[in-house]
């Protein structure tokens, strides 16, 4: 089903369309999830990015799966309560891209 509610997963077609506007995000093989790796200039920028995203994610009540090693932040987005990618994941991915762009990423 395609819908804008946060508890309904996107169809493959709707996800592909959404990923068209998120060129650095890719489907995760074997999961209903999307992923992106962000590479910053240094740890300080990576951590600053994560702090800003954390505030945004908390407001959305949607929290990423992520890890940080030095200047690299790896992110996976999926809505666990819906069992896959929803419009909420797409909105958070767009917000993350916007925050990363402030760091020149």
Residue pairs with C-beta under 8 A, 6 or more apart in sequence:
1 8
1 9
1 11
2 8
2 10
2 11
2 13
2 14
3 87
4 87
5 86
5 87
6 62
6 79
6 81
6 82
6 86
6 87
6 88
7 79
7 81
7 82
7 86
8 82
8 86
9 32
9 79
9 82
9 83
9 84
9 85
9 86
10 18
10 84
10 85
10 86
10 87
10 90
15 27
15 34
15 85
18 90
19 25
19 26
19 27
19 34
21 94
22 34
22 36
22 90
22 93
22 94
22 97
24 36
24 97
25 34
25 35
25 36
25 93
26 34
26 35
26 36
27 33
27 34
27 35
28 34
28 35
28 76
28 78
31 76
31 78
32 78
32 83
32 84
32 85
33 65
33 76
33 77
33 78
33 84
33 85
33 89
34 76
34 77
34 78
34 85
34 89
34 93
35 74
35 75
35 76
35 77
36 74
36 75
36 93
36 96
37 72
37 73
37 74
37 75
38 46
38 49
38 72
38 73
38 74
38 75
38 96
38 100
38 105
39 71
39 72
39 73
39 105
40 46
40 49
40 71
40 72
40 73
40 103
40 105
41 71
41 103
41 104
42 70
42 71
43 70
43 71
45 71
45 103
46 68
46 70
46 71
46 72
46 73
47 68
48 103
49 73
49 99
49 100
49 103
49 105
50 66
50 68
50 73
52 99
52 102
53 64
53 95
53 96
53 99
56 92
56 95
56 96
56 99
57 63
57 64
57 92
60 88
60 91
60 92
60 95
62 79
62 88
62 89
62 92
64 75
64 76
64 77
64 92
64 96
65 75
65 76
65 77
65 78
66 73
66 74
66 75
66 76
67 73
67 74
68 74
75 96
77 85
77 89
77 92
77 93
78 84
78 85
78 89
79 85
79 86
79 88
79 89
